[in-house]
Amino acid sequence: MFPLRDHNPSRQTPYVVYALMAANIGVFLSYIWLGPVQANLVFLHWGLIPAAITEGLQTHTFLTSMFLHGGIMHLGGNMLFLWIFGDNMEEEFGHLGFLLFYLAGGLAAGVAQYAAAPLSTVPMVGASGAIAAVMGGYLLLFPKARVDILIFLIFIIRILPVPAWLMLGLWFGLQVGAGAVAAADAGGVAYWAHAGGFLAGLALTLPLWMLRGGPAYWARNHGHPPHPEVTYRRTSVPRAGRRR
C-alpha cells in the first residue's frame, strides 16, 4: 500500500512545502556524492544520536537530523508524502504557521525516538517524523478526503481510492505495531519517531480543528474537505503476468 495522490486540491501555492522539499533535496545532494564513508561522518555529526543527547551533547541534531536522508528511496518516499499531504496543511495553518508546525512535529518525533532508546548510538536521520506530524494533522482535518493508493496483490497492481482515515490509520497502526516488536536501539526504521510525530501533529492541529468548530466542522462536510474534491480520469495500470 503506497499513496500516490489525494483528491483534496489546495487553493494556494504551497511555498513552504516547496522550500522544504528543495532544502531536503539540496542537503542530500551536498553529501551523497562524497561516498559512504564521508556520508556516515555527516550522519555522526548532524544525525540525532540518543547516547550523545543523554550526555548533553549535539542537541542541535534534533533539528539538523530532519534534513538528512540515508538514500534516494528514503528521500523520495518522504518527499512524496510531504507533497501529497503538506499543501493542504499549509493552506490551513498559513505559510509561517505551517513551517513552525512542521518543525515542532519533527522535534517531537526526535524526542519520542530518544525516549524509546536514550542509550542508542545509532544516528537517526530523516524528515519522516516531521512529515508524520503533517499526516496526523491531515487525519484530524480531512478524515474522509480520498487518497489514491497503489496496491500490489501478487501479479495484480491496482490504484484504489480510499478515505484518508483508513490509509493514515493503517499507517499509524503499523508504526506502533512494528515499534512494539523491534528493538528501538537497533538500526533501521525509527518507528517511535513516526508514531510520536503523528501524535504530535494531531495535538498541534487540535486547536485549529476546535477553532473550525470541532465535531461540527466534521458534520458540516461529513468529514470531507470543505471544497470540491478533484476527480481524476481512471488510470489504466497493466497487470503483471506471464507471457505465452
C-alpha positions as CSV (number, residue, x, y, z in Angstrom):
1,M,0.0,0.0,0.0
2,F,1.6,3.2,-1.2
3,P,-0.1,6.6,-1.6
4,L,0.1,8.3,-5.0
5,R,-2.0,11.5,-4.6
6,D,-5.1,12.8,-2.8
7,H,-8.3,14.3,-4.2
8,N,-8.0,17.4,-2.0
9,P,-6.8,20.4,-4.0
10,S,-5.0,23.3,-2.4
11,R,-6.3,26.7,-3.3
12,Q,-2.9,28.5,-2.8
13,T,0.7,27.9,-3.7
14,P,2.4,25.8,-1.0
15,Y,5.6,27.8,-0.9
16,V,6.8,26.3,2.4
17,V,6.3,22.7,1.1
18,Y,8.3,23.6,-2.0
19,A,11.1,25.2,0.2
20,L,11.2,22.2,2.5
21,M,11.4,19.8,-0.4
22,A,14.2,21.9,-2.0
23,A,16.1,22.0,1.3
24,N,15.9,18.3,1.8
25,I,17.0,17.5,-1.7
26,G,19.7,20.1,-1.6
27,V,21.2,18.8,1.6
28,F,21.1,15.3,0.3
29,L,22.9,16.2,-2.9
30,S,25.5,18.1,-0.9
31,Y,26.9,14.9,0.8
32,I,25.7,11.9,-1.1
33,W,28.3,12.3,-3.9
34,L,31.1,12.2,-1.2
35,G,30.8,8.4,-0.8
36,P,29.6,6.2,2.0
37,V,32.5,6.9,4.4
38,Q,32.1,10.7,4.3
39,A,28.3,10.4,4.3
40,N,28.5,8.4,7.5
41,L,30.6,11.1,9.1
42,V,27.9,13.6,8.2
43,F,25.3,11.4,9.9
44,L,27.6,11.1,13.0
45,H,27.9,14.8,13.3
46,W,24.5,16.0,12.2
47,G,22.2,13.0,12.8
48,L,20.4,12.5,16.2
49,I,22.4,10.1,18.3
50,P,20.4,9.4,21.6
51,A,23.5,8.5,23.6
52,A,25.1,11.8,22.7
53,I,22.0,13.7,23.8
54,T,22.0,11.8,27.1
55,E,25.5,13.1,27.7
56,G,24.3,16.6,26.9
57,L,26.0,16.8,23.5
58,Q,24.8,17.5,20.0
59,T,21.4,18.9,21.0
60,H,21.4,20.7,17.7
61,T,20.8,17.4,15.9
62,F,17.1,17.4,17.0
63,L,16.8,20.0,14.2
64,T,19.5,19.1,11.7
65,S,18.6,15.4,11.6
66,M,15.3,16.3,9.9
67,F,17.1,17.3,6.7
68,L,19.3,14.2,6.3
69,H,18.4,11.1,4.4
70,G,20.1,7.7,4.1
71,G,19.4,7.1,0.5
72,I,17.4,8.1,-2.6
73,M,14.5,5.9,-1.7
74,H,14.4,7.3,1.8
75,L,14.4,10.8,0.4
76,G,11.9,10.1,-2.4
77,G,9.4,8.4,-0.1
78,N,9.4,11.2,2.4
79,M,9.1,13.9,-0.3
80,L,6.2,12.1,-1.9
81,F,4.3,12.0,1.4
82,L,5.1,15.7,2.0
83,W,3.9,16.6,-1.5
84,I,0.6,14.7,-1.0
85,F,-0.4,15.9,2.4
86,G,1.6,19.1,3.0
87,D,-0.1,21.5,0.7
88,N,-3.5,21.3,2.4
89,M,-1.9,21.7,5.9
90,E,0.0,24.7,4.7
91,E,-3.2,26.2,3.5
92,E,-4.9,25.6,6.8
93,F,-2.1,26.9,9.0
94,G,-0.7,29.6,6.7
95,H,2.9,29.7,5.5
96,L,4.7,30.6,8.7
97,G,2.3,28.7,10.9
98,F,2.9,25.5,8.8
99,L,6.7,25.9,9.0
100,L,6.5,26.2,12.8
101,F,4.1,23.2,12.9
102,Y,6.4,21.1,10.7
103,L,9.5,21.9,12.8
104,A,7.6,21.3,16.1
105,G,6.4,17.9,14.8
106,G,9.9,17.0,13.8
107,L,11.3,17.9,17.2
108,A,8.6,15.9,18.9
109,A,9.4,12.9,16.7
110,G,13.1,13.2,17.7
111,V,12.1,13.3,21.4
112,A,9.9,10.3,21.0
113,Q,12.7,8.2,19.4
114,Y,15.2,9.4,22.0
115,A,12.8,8.4,24.8
116,A,12.5,5.0,23.3
117,A,16.2,4.3,23.4
118,P,18.2,7.0,25.2
119,L,21.5,5.0,25.1
120,S,21.4,4.1,21.4
121,T,24.5,5.0,19.4
122,V,22.7,4.7,16.0
123,P,22.2,8.1,14.3
124,M,18.6,8.9,13.4
125,V,18.1,10.8,10.2
126,G,15.2,11.7,8.0
127,A,12.2,14.1,7.7
128,S,9.7,11.3,8.3
129,G,8.9,12.3,11.9
130,A,8.0,15.9,10.8
131,I,6.0,14.5,7.8
132,A,4.2,12.1,10.2
133,A,3.1,15.2,12.1
134,V,1.7,16.5,8.8
135,M,-0.2,13.3,8.3
136,G,-1.6,13.3,11.8
137,G,-2.9,16.8,11.3
138,Y,-4.3,15.9,7.9
139,L,-6.2,13.0,9.5
140,L,-7.9,15.3,12.0
141,L,-8.9,17.9,9.5
142,F,-9.8,15.8,6.4
143,P,-10.6,12.2,7.7
144,K,-12.7,11.4,4.6
145,A,-10.6,13.0,1.9
146,R,-9.9,10.4,-0.8
147,V,-6.3,9.2,-1.2
148,D,-5.3,7.1,-4.2
149,I,-3.1,4.2,-3.1
150,L,-1.1,1.7,-5.1
151,I,-1.8,-1.8,-4.1
152,F,0.2,-4.9,-5.1
153,L,-1.6,-8.2,-4.9
154,I,0.8,-10.9,-6.2
155,F,0.6,-10.2,-10.0
156,I,-2.1,-7.6,-9.8
157,I,-1.4,-3.9,-9.5
158,R,-4.3,-1.5,-8.8
159,I,-4.8,2.1,-7.9
160,L,-7.6,2.3,-5.3
161,P,-9.1,5.5,-3.8
162,V,-9.6,5.1,0.0
163,P,-10.6,7.6,2.7
164,A,-7.7,9.3,4.5
165,W,-8.7,7.8,7.9
166,L,-8.2,4.3,6.5
167,M,-4.8,4.9,4.9
168,L,-3.4,7.0,7.7
169,G,-4.9,4.9,10.4
170,L,-3.3,1.8,9.0
171,W,0.0,3.5,8.6
172,F,0.0,4.7,12.2
173,G,-1.0,1.2,13.4
174,L,1.9,-0.3,11.5
175,Q,4.3,2.1,13.1
176,V,3.1,1.3,16.6
177,G,3.0,-2.4,16.0
178,A,6.4,-2.6,14.4
179,G,7.8,-0.4,17.1
180,A,6.5,-2.7,19.8
181,V,8.3,-5.7,18.4
182,A,11.5,-4.1,17.0
183,A,14.5,-3.1,19.2
184,A,14.4,0.7,19.4
185,D,18.2,0.9,19.7
186,A,18.8,-1.1,16.5
187,G,19.3,0.4,13.1
188,G,16.5,0.6,10.5
189,V,13.2,2.4,10.7
190,A,12.7,4.9,13.6
191,Y,9.1,3.6,14.3
192,W,8.7,5.6,17.5
193,A,9.7,8.8,15.7
194,H,7.0,8.2,13.2
195,A,4.4,7.4,15.9
196,G,5.5,10.3,18.1
197,G,5.4,12.8,15.2
198,F,2.0,11.6,14.1
199,L,0.5,12.1,17.6
200,A,2.3,15.5,17.9
201,G,0.6,16.5,14.6
202,L,-2.8,15.5,16.0
203,A,-2.2,17.5,19.2
204,L,-0.8,20.6,17.4
205,T,-3.8,20.6,14.9
206,L,-6.4,20.2,17.7
207,P,-6.7,23.9,18.5
208,L,-7.2,24.7,14.8
209,W,-9.8,21.9,14.5
210,M,-11.7,23.3,17.5
211,L,-11.5,26.8,16.1
212,R,-13.1,25.5,12.9
213,G,-15.9,24.0,15.1
214,G,-14.6,20.6,16.1
215,P,-17.2,17.9,15.6
216,A,-19.5,20.5,13.9
217,Y,-16.7,21.0,11.3
218,W,-16.8,17.3,10.5
219,A,-20.6,17.3,10.5
220,R,-20.9,20.2,8.0
221,N,-18.8,18.4,5.4
222,H,-19.3,14.8,6.6
223,G,-15.5,14.6,7.2
224,H,-14.7,15.7,3.6
225,P,-12.7,18.8,2.7
226,P,-14.8,22.0,2.7
227,H,-14.4,22.4,-1.1
228,P,-15.0,20.2,-4.1
229,E,-12.6,17.3,-4.5
230,V,-10.7,16.5,-7.6
231,T,-11.9,13.8,-9.9
232,Y,-9.1,12.0,-11.8
233,R,-9.6,10.1,-15.0
234,R,-9.4,6.4,-14.5
235,T,-5.8,5.3,-14.8
236,S,-5.0,2.0,-16.6
237,V,-2.3,0.1,-14.7
238,P,-1.0,-3.0,-16.6
239,R,-1.4,-6.4,-14.9
240,A,1.8,-8.2,-14.4
241,G,1.8,-11.8,-15.5
242,R,3.4,-14.5,-17.7
243,R,3.6,-14.1,-21.4
244,R,2.6,-17.0,-23.5
